[in-house]
Amino acid sequence: MNGTSEIYNEWIPGQVTLENGENYKNLFLKFDPKENLLTFVYDKKDAPQKFKDNVRVFTLNAGTERVFANGFPKFDGSNTQTYYEIIAGGKTMLLEHHRQYLKSVRDENRALTIGEYTALKHYYVFKDQKMSKTKLDRNAILAALADKSAEVSAYADKEHLKYDNEEDVKKIFDYYNKL
């Protein structure tokens, strides 16, 4: 088997907020998007544990802070327990759903079929308590932010932001949320 179903192969420092509002810091976390499973350890030598209570939000601190949350409406095969990475927060959010697929590939001698994990990113907009699928391109982003598309377009042009760049699109959503 090649690859991993987890976002990171190693344990990543992080914190969690449970559904009841309790916070836990100084944990090491692993997230498997294929199974939508978050596990933790206190020490990297410990055996992985599952949370007894539902985790609402968790943060992975892997050089940059990555925040994941659930509680969004059922949409596109996902349910309310599905974790999405929050690319841009605010009243209108840009979310990323990490999906891992196990595909069969032949080894270099074409003798043996082996499994290989492939990661795909799917982007969603959460606005007015509704989910919609989007792409990182100009037309899709401006359509998702249609009520302020003229202002958003002018801002993106002025700042030389690219609609196919996740960091630039985060800036676009941050700007939109301030309007």
C-alpha positions as CSV (number, residue, x, y, z in Angstrom):
1,M,0.0,0.0,0.0
2,N,1.4,3.4,-1.0
3,G,0.6,6.6,0.8
4,T,-1.6,7.1,3.8
5,S,-5.3,7.9,4.3
6,E,-4.3,10.5,6.9
7,I,-3.5,14.2,6.2
8,Y,-0.1,13.8,7.9
9,N,1.8,10.6,8.5
10,E,3.1,11.8,11.9
11,W,1.4,13.0,15.0
12,I,0.8,16.8,14.9
13,P,0.5,19.1,17.9
14,G,-3.0,20.4,18.2
15,Q,-6.0,21.2,20.3
16,V,-9.7,20.3,20.2
17,T,-13.0,21.8,21.3
18,L,-15.7,19.3,22.1
19,E,-19.4,19.7,21.3
20,N,-20.0,20.6,25.0
21,G,-17.5,23.5,24.8
22,E,-14.6,21.8,26.7
23,N,-11.1,22.5,25.3
24,Y,-8.1,20.2,25.3
25,K,-4.7,21.5,24.4
26,N,-1.2,19.9,24.2
27,L,-2.4,16.9,22.4
28,F,-0.9,15.1,19.4
29,L,-3.5,14.5,16.7
30,K,-3.9,12.5,13.5
31,F,-6.9,13.0,11.1
32,D,-8.0,10.4,8.6
33,P,-10.4,12.1,6.2
34,K,-11.2,8.8,4.5
35,E,-12.8,7.5,7.7
36,N,-13.5,11.1,9.1
37,L,-11.7,9.9,12.2
38,L,-9.7,12.1,14.6
39,T,-7.3,10.3,17.0
40,F,-5.0,11.6,19.7
41,V,-2.2,10.8,22.0
42,Y,-0.6,12.7,24.9
43,D,2.8,11.3,24.0
44,K,3.9,10.2,20.6
45,K,4.8,6.8,22.0
46,D,1.3,6.1,23.3
47,A,-1.3,4.0,21.6
48,P,-3.8,6.1,19.5
49,Q,-7.1,6.9,21.3
50,K,-10.5,8.0,20.0
51,F,-12.4,10.8,21.6
52,K,-15.4,9.7,23.8
53,D,-17.3,12.9,23.1
54,N,-17.9,14.6,19.8
55,V,-15.2,17.0,18.7
56,R,-16.7,20.1,17.1
57,V,-13.4,21.9,16.1
58,F,-9.8,20.8,16.0
59,T,-6.6,22.6,15.1
60,L,-3.4,21.1,13.7
61,N,-0.3,23.1,14.2
62,A,2.0,21.8,11.5
63,G,4.0,24.9,10.7
64,T,0.8,26.8,9.9
65,E,-2.4,26.5,11.9
66,R,-5.1,24.4,10.1
67,V,-8.6,24.5,11.6
68,F,-11.2,21.8,10.9
69,A,-14.8,21.8,12.1
70,N,-18.1,19.9,11.6
71,G,-21.7,20.7,12.3
72,F,-22.4,21.9,8.7
73,P,-25.5,20.8,6.8
74,K,-25.7,17.5,5.0
75,F,-24.5,18.0,1.5
76,D,-22.8,16.2,-1.4
77,G,-22.6,12.8,0.4
78,S,-21.4,14.3,3.7
79,N,-23.3,14.6,7.0
80,T,-23.2,16.9,10.0
81,Q,-20.3,15.0,11.5
82,T,-18.1,15.5,8.4
83,Y,-15.0,17.6,9.1
84,Y,-14.1,20.4,6.7
85,E,-11.0,22.5,6.8
86,I,-11.9,26.2,7.3
87,I,-9.9,28.1,4.7
88,A,-11.7,31.4,5.3
89,G,-13.9,31.9,8.3
90,G,-16.6,34.5,8.9
91,K,-20.3,34.9,8.0
92,T,-19.5,33.4,4.6
93,M,-17.0,30.6,4.8
94,L,-14.7,28.8,2.3
95,L,-14.4,25.2,3.3
96,E,-12.3,22.4,2.0
97,H,-13.3,18.7,2.2
98,H,-10.3,16.4,2.0
99,R,-11.2,13.1,0.4
100,Q,-8.9,10.2,0.2
101,Y,-9.5,7.5,-2.3
102,L,-7.8,4.1,-2.5
103,K,-7.1,3.2,-6.1
104,S,-5.5,0.1,-7.5
105,V,-2.3,0.6,-9.5
106,R,0.1,-2.0,-11.0
107,D,3.6,-2.1,-9.8
108,E,6.4,-1.2,-12.2
109,N,6.7,-4.8,-13.4
110,R,2.9,-4.9,-14.0
111,A,2.8,-8.1,-12.0
112,L,1.1,-7.0,-8.9
113,T,-1.8,-4.6,-8.2
114,I,-1.2,-2.5,-5.2
115,G,-3.3,0.1,-3.4
116,E,-2.4,3.8,-3.5
117,Y,-4.1,6.6,-1.6
118,T,-5.0,9.6,-3.7
119,A,-6.0,12.9,-2.1
120,L,-8.7,15.1,-3.7
121,K,-9.8,18.5,-2.5
122,H,-13.4,19.7,-2.8
123,Y,-14.3,23.3,-2.0
124,Y,-17.6,24.5,-0.5
125,V,-19.1,27.8,0.4
126,F,-21.1,28.0,3.6
127,K,-23.4,31.0,3.4
128,D,-26.8,31.7,5.0
129,Q,-26.7,28.3,6.7
130,K,-26.5,26.6,3.2
131,M,-23.7,24.7,1.5
132,S,-22.8,25.0,-2.1
133,K,-20.0,23.4,-4.1
134,T,-17.5,25.7,-5.7
135,K,-14.2,25.7,-7.6
136,L,-11.2,27.8,-7.3
137,D,-11.8,29.9,-10.5
138,R,-13.0,33.4,-11.2
139,N,-16.5,32.6,-12.4
140,A,-17.3,30.2,-9.5
141,I,-16.0,32.5,-6.8
142,L,-17.8,35.5,-8.1
143,A,-21.0,33.5,-8.5
144,A,-20.7,32.4,-4.9
145,L,-20.2,36.0,-3.8
146,A,-22.7,37.4,-6.3
147,D,-24.2,40.0,-4.0
148,K,-20.9,41.9,-3.8
149,S,-19.2,40.5,-7.0
150,A,-18.3,43.9,-8.4
151,E,-16.5,45.0,-5.2
152,V,-14.8,41.6,-4.9
153,S,-13.7,41.6,-8.5
154,A,-12.3,45.1,-8.2
155,Y,-10.4,44.2,-5.0
156,A,-9.0,41.0,-6.5
157,D,-7.8,42.9,-9.6
158,K,-6.3,45.7,-7.5
159,E,-4.4,43.3,-5.3
160,H,-3.4,41.0,-8.2
161,L,-5.1,38.0,-6.5
162,K,-5.5,34.8,-8.4
163,Y,-8.8,32.8,-8.1
164,D,-7.0,29.5,-8.5
165,N,-4.7,30.1,-5.5
166,E,-6.1,29.0,-2.2
167,E,-4.3,31.7,-0.2
168,D,-5.5,34.4,-2.6
169,V,-9.1,33.1,-2.4
170,K,-8.9,33.2,1.4
171,K,-8.0,36.9,1.1
172,I,-11.0,37.4,-1.3
173,F,-13.3,35.8,1.3
174,D,-11.8,37.8,4.1
175,Y,-12.4,41.0,2.2
176,Y,-15.9,40.0,1.3
177,N,-16.8,39.3,4.9
178,K,-15.7,42.8,5.8
179,L,-18.1,44.4,3.3
